Amino acid sequence: MLAANPRIFHKGLILLSVPLLFELLVAVGLIYLQHYSGEAVKAEALRKQIIYHTNEFWYYYMNLTTNNISRSFLKHYKDNPHKQIYSHERVILKDLVAQDPGQRAQLDSIMRFGNLSMSLCTKLKPAFSESEGRLGQILALRQNLLIIKHIIATDIEAGAAIRSFREHELQQSEKAAEKVRFLSSLIEIVAAGAVVGSTVIAYFLFRYFMQGIHKGVSTLTQNIQRFKTGDQLLPVVEGTDEIALLDKRFHEMADEVAAAQMMKHAFLTTMSRELGAPINSARAYLTSLSDGSLGAVPDDARSRIVQAEQTLDRLIGLINDLLALQDPTGSRMEILPRVCSLAEVIQASINSVSAFADKHGVRLEAPDTQALAYADPDRIVQVLVNLLSNAIKFSPSGSSVVVTTLQVDSQVEIRVKDTGRGIPAHLLDAVFERFQQVATTDATEKGGTGLGLPICKQIIERHGGTIGVDSEEGKGSTFWFRLPLSDAGRE
């Protein structure tokens, strides 16, 4: 016995088996009706054969009687050649009605009349025999007339019996034909009903099962979307099928993820609070040492102090990046958009990384632009500084990094193009994921945490824009992002 809420496999099995079972029952019914119809067709054919042979029997019966009477009045009359056929028809009729007691008794009565008539015919004498003389001929004629009278009376009774016999067969033949027509119509109706019935059954079963499946899938899909946006999940799908079990497991996973997120949030908050103060204090002390505020420092020690400062800067940057990414929805990242000049934003970004570019021998170029965007200029500077820094790090000395803008539909696109080593095709989709870098040695050789581009992606998406990269390995990369145009920019 299936459970109240069978699994999807069981539902599919029911959906498949019930129409098949219905069609099997219909097929059995059709086979029975076909057999019954075949029997009716055979019965009709049998009745038609009986009628045919009855007519043949009556024809040869009357033919024999007429010939026998004619032979008694005519000289040199030839013997009847149909006597053998008459006997053959008698045998055929007996075989055909062998299974019908009533008709067999009726046929026996007809045969008795036939035997009597044939017996009377044998008593007829030639009426014009010369050996009998005139008186003998008259007496023979008188006797023949009396016999013929009995023969005619017998034939009349035989004809009435044959007519009754044939009418009975005609009625039975018509009944058999009517039954054949009825069964043929019934077979057509049953066949059409089988098609319609199986379709209706399959439809309602499909509708019944699919309503539950669709509801479960819809709830599960909504829960996945709610999980991605951080909203509260819908209640668990009721039932015991795979979808209900999957949704239940999804709720359990969501609870586990929520607990892990809380632990991560608590950890990062504690880390930023507990580690930020001593790290900043140590960095301030190293700065005082390097600038000579605490006294003269040997040159070899100064270089080590500078390296320690850079290490602490990277550690502080890592902490800040982790804090910026700890909220999946980005709600902690404050965005204050306004109409701003992209020329000013680009110039501010270039100024921020110019010293870094000079150190690597890379030129920064930015053609004049009048484009305006509706965005938070400080956040866009943060994005451009990150993209420019990456382009500078991976560009060869003596090359150029170019920043351009262009309008794309109702948005403005900012592009940062370099001529560095490029990005392999299989890594293009991964560069904006957390902790992903083009090569495993980039963190040590070039510096970086693998969090810069994910932060850029989050900032741009918070503006309602998109970010991407076009690159060919060995020929450089072009990072681009799109922002909404200001009203002035649209004009």
N, C-alpha and C positions, 0 to 999 in steps of 0.2 A: 504494500500500500504506500503510495507516494505521500510525502509530507504535505502540509497545507501550503507551504511555499517551496515548491521543488526547485532544484538547481536548474540553471539555464539549459544544461544538457537534457535533463528530464523534460523541461518545457519544450525543447526542440523535438524530442522523441514523441511527445504527445501530439505536437503540431504536425508531425509527419505520419504517425501511426493511425490517428483517428480518421483522417480522410481516406487513408489506404484501407482501413478496416471497413469503412462505409462503402468504398468502391468494391471491395472484395464481396461484401454481402450483396451489393447490386449485381456484381458479375455472376454470383451463384444464382440469383433470381433470374437474370437474363438467360443463363444456361438452361434453367428449368423451363422458362417460358419458350425458349427456342426448341427444346425437346418436345414440349407439349404442342407447340405449333407444328413441328414436324410430324407428330402423330396425327394431328388434325389434317394436314396436307395428305398424308398417306390414306387416311379414312376417306377424304374427298375423292382421291384418285381411285380408291377401291370402288366407291359407289358409282363413279363414272364408268369404270370397267364393267360392273354388273349391268348397268343400264345399256351399255353398248352391246354386250353379249346377249342380253335379254331381247333386244331388238333383232339381233342376228338370229337368235333361236326362233323367234316368232316368224321372221321372214322365211326361214327354211322349213319351218313347221307348216306354214300355209302353202308354201311352194310344193311340198310333198303331198299335202292333202289335195291340192288342185290338180297336180299331175296324176295322182291315182284316180281321181274322178274322171279326168279327161281321158285316161287310158281305157276306161270302161265304155266310152262312147265313140272313140275314134279308132279306126283301123291303123295298123302299122305305127302305133305311138311308141316312141322310144322310152326306155327306162329312165327314171329320174337320176341324174348324176349327182344330186346334192344330198343323198341319204347319208353318206359318210360325214359330210360337214355338219349335218343336223345332229348326228350322234356325238361329234366332237364338241359342239356347243353345249350339249347337255352335260358333258363331263366338266367343261370349264365352269359352267354356272354352279355346279355342285361344289366344286373346289372354292369358288369365290365366296359362297354363303355358308361355308362350313362352320364359321365361328358365330353365326347368327341363328340361333334355334328357331325363332319365329319365321324368318325368311326361308330357312331350310324346310320347314313344314309347308310353307306356302309353295315352294318350288316342287316339293314332292307331290303336292296336289296337282300342280300344272303338269308334271311328268305323267301322272296317272291319266289325265285327260289326253295327253299326247299318245300314250300307249294304247288307250282305248280307241282313239281316232285311227291310229295306224292299224290296229287289229280289225276295225270295221272296214278299212280300205282293202284289206286282204280278202274280204268276202265279196268284193265287187267282181262281177263276171262280165266278159265281153258281151255287149248287147247285140252285136251283129255277127255272131258266129254262124256260119253257113251250115255247120253240122247239126245245129239244134233245130233248124227249120224255122218257119215263121212263128209258129206257136211258142217254140222254145225261146225265140228272141223276145217275144212279147212278155213272157213270164220272167225272163232274165232282166228285161228293162224294168218291169214292175218291182222286182226284188231290189235292183240297184237303186231305184228311186227311194224305196223305204230305207235302205242303208245310208244313202246320201243324206236323207232327212236326219237320221241319227248322227251322222258325221257332222253335219252343220250345227246341230244342237250342241254336240260335244265341243266343236270348235268355238261356238259362241261362249260357252261356259269357260273354256280354256282362255279365250281372249279376255273375258272379264277378270279371270284370276291373274293373267299376265299384266293387265292394266293396273290392277290393285298392287301387284308385286312391284311394277315399275314406278308407280306413283310413290310408294313407300321409299324406294331407293332415291327418287328425285328429291323427296323431302329431306332424307338423310344427307344427300349430297349438298343441298342448300344450307342445311344446318352446319355441315362441316365447313363449307365455304365461308359462312358467316363467322364461324369460330376462328377460321384462319385469318379473316380480315380483322376481327377483334384482337386476336393475339398479336398480329403485326402492328396494329395501332398501339397496343399496350407496350410492346417491346420498344417502339419509338419513344413513347412517353417515359418509360423507365430509363432509357438511355439518356434522353434529354434531362430528366430529373436527376440522374446520377451526376451529370456534368454540373448542373446548377447546384445540386445539394452539396457535392464535395467542395465547390467553390465557396458556397455560403459558410459551410462548416469551417473550412480553412481560414476564411476571412475573419469570422468571429473569434476563432481560437487565436489567430495572429493578433487581432486587435486586443483581446484579453491579455495575452502574454506580453505583447509589446508595450501596452500601457504601463505595466509594472516595470519592464526593462527600461523603457524610455524615461520614466520618472526617476528610476534609480540612477541611470547614466547622467540625466540632467542634474540631479542633486550632486552626484560625484564631481561633475564638471564644474558646477558652481563652487563647490568646496575647494577645488584646486585653484580656481581664480581667486577666491577669498583668501586662500592661504598665501598666494603670491602677493596680494595687496595688504595682507595683515589684518583683514576683517574677520569677524567672528564667523565660525563655520556653521552651516545649517545642521539641524539634528541628524543623527545617524539614520541611514536608510533602514527601514524595518524589513525583516525577512531573513531567510537562510541561504539565498542563492549567492553566486560568486560576487555579484555587484554589491550586495549588502555586506558580505564579509570583507570585500575590498574597501568599502567606505568606512567600515568599522576600524579596519587596520590603518586607514588613512588618518582617521581621528586620533588613533593612538600615536601614530608617527608625528602628527601635528602637535600633540601634547608634549611629546619628547623633544621636538624641535623648539617649542616655546620654552620648555625648561632649560634647554641648552642655550637659547638666546638670552634668557635671564642670567644664566651663569656667566655667559660671555660678557654681557653688559656690566654685570657686577665686577668681573675681573678687569675689564678695560677701565672702568671708573676708578677702581682701586689703584690700578697701575698708573693712570694719569695723575692721580692725587699723591700716591706714595712715592712714585719715581720722578715726577716732574720737578718737585721742589729741590731734591738733592742734586739732580742732574743740572738744573739751571744754576744752582749754587756752585757746583764744580766748574761749570763752563765760565761763570763770571770770574772765578779764581784763576782759571787758566788764562782768561783774557787779560787780567791784571798782570799776570806773570809775563805774558808775551809782549805787552806794551811798555813794560818796565816800571809800572806803578809800584811794584813791590821790590824794586831794586834791579840791578843789572843781572842779566841771565846770559850765560855762554851761548854762542851761536848754535853749536850742535844741540844744546838743550832746547833752544828756541824752536828749532825745526820739529823736534818731537812734541813740543807743547802745541804747535800749530796742528800737527797730525791728530793729537788728542782732541783739540777743539773741533776739527772736522768730523771725527768719530762721534763726538757728543751731538753735533749738529744733525748728523744722519740719524742718531738715536732719537732725538727730539722730533725730527721729521717723520720717522716711522711711527712714533706714538701719536702724533697729530693725524697722520693718515689713517691709522687704525680707528681713532675716535671718529673721524669723519665718515668712515664706512660701517660703523657699528649698527647704524639704523638702516635696515634694508629699504625702508620707504623714503629715506632721505629727508624726513620731516625735521630732523635736527639741523639740517643744512639751511641756513637762512638765505633766501634769495629776495633781493629788493630791486626789481626791474624798473627801468625808466628809459626814456629816449636818450641814447648816448651816441657820440661820434666814434665810429670804428677807427678813424684815423688816430684819434687821441688814445684809444685803448691799445692799438697796435704799437704806437710810439712808446707808451708807458711800458709795455711788455718788452720791447727791444732794449729800452734803457736798463731794465732790470737784469738782462742777461748779456749786456754788451761786454762787460769785463770778462765773463765766462767765454764769450765768443772770441775775444782777443786772445785769451790764453790758449785756445785751440786753433787759432789762426783761421777762423771762419768769418766770412763777411755776412752781414745781415742786410737784406734788401726788402723795401716795402714801397711799392709805387703809391703815389698819392691816390686817395679815395675820398669820395664825398658821401659814402654810404652811412646810413644811420640804422640802428637796431634798437629793438625794445628789449633791454637786458640789464643785468646787474654788471656794471663795468668792472668792479673789483673782482667778481667771480670770473668774468671773461679774461681779465688779465691773468688770473691764476691758471686758467686753462692754457692760454697762449704761452705763458712762461714755461709750463710743463712741456708743451709740444716743442717750443723753441729749444729748450734745454736738451730734450732727447735728440732733436735734429742736429744740434751742435755736437753732442757727444759722439754720434755715429757718422759724422761727415768728415771726409779727409781734409787735412790742412790745405788752405788755399782755395777751397770751394766756397760756394754761397748757399745761404738758406733764404728763400724768398717767401714773403707773406703777401698774398693777393686776396681781393674780394670780388665777388660777382653776384648778380641777382639771379635767383632761381625761383621762378613763379612768385609766390608771395613771401619768400624768405631770402635772406642774404647769406651767402656761403663764404667762409673764411678758409683759406688754404695755406698750409705750411709745407713747402716743398724743399727737399734736400737731395743731394746726390750721393748719399751714403751707400751702405752695403745692401739696403733693401730688406724685405721680409719674405721668407719662404711662403709659398702659396698655402701650405697646410697650416700655417700659424696665423693667417690674416684674421680669422674669426676668433682667435684666442687672446689677441694682444690686449683686448679691453676687459679681460677677466682678471680677477684678483690674483696677485702673486705670479703672474705670467710674464715671462720675458723671452725675447727672441732666442737667446742662447743661455745655457746654464752658467757661463762665466761672466755674464754681464753684471751681476751684482758685485763681483769683486773687481773686474777690470774697469767697468764704466761707472759703477756706483748705481744705487737705486734699489727700491724695495719691491717693484712690481705692482705698486698701488697707485702710481701717478695717473695712468690712463684710465683705470676704473673710476677714479675720482673725477677726472675730466668728463667721462661718460655720464656720471651721475649729475654733474652740474649742468651739462647741456640738456639732458632729458628733463631736468627740473625746470628748464626754460621752455619746454615744449618743442625742442629741436632734436636733431639727430647728429650723430658723429660717426665717422668711418675712416677708412684708409685705402688708398690705391698704391700698390707697390709691386715691383718686379725685382726679384733677387739679383743683386749686383748692379742695379740701375737707379737705386734711390727709392724714396717713399714720398707720398703726398698725403698728409693727414688733413682732414677737412671736417668742418662742423657747420651746421646751418642754424640760424636764429630767426625769429619773427622780424619782419620789417616794421619800422615805425610808421606812423601815418604819413610823416613827411617823406620817408623812403618810398612808400607806395606811390606817392604823387610823382 
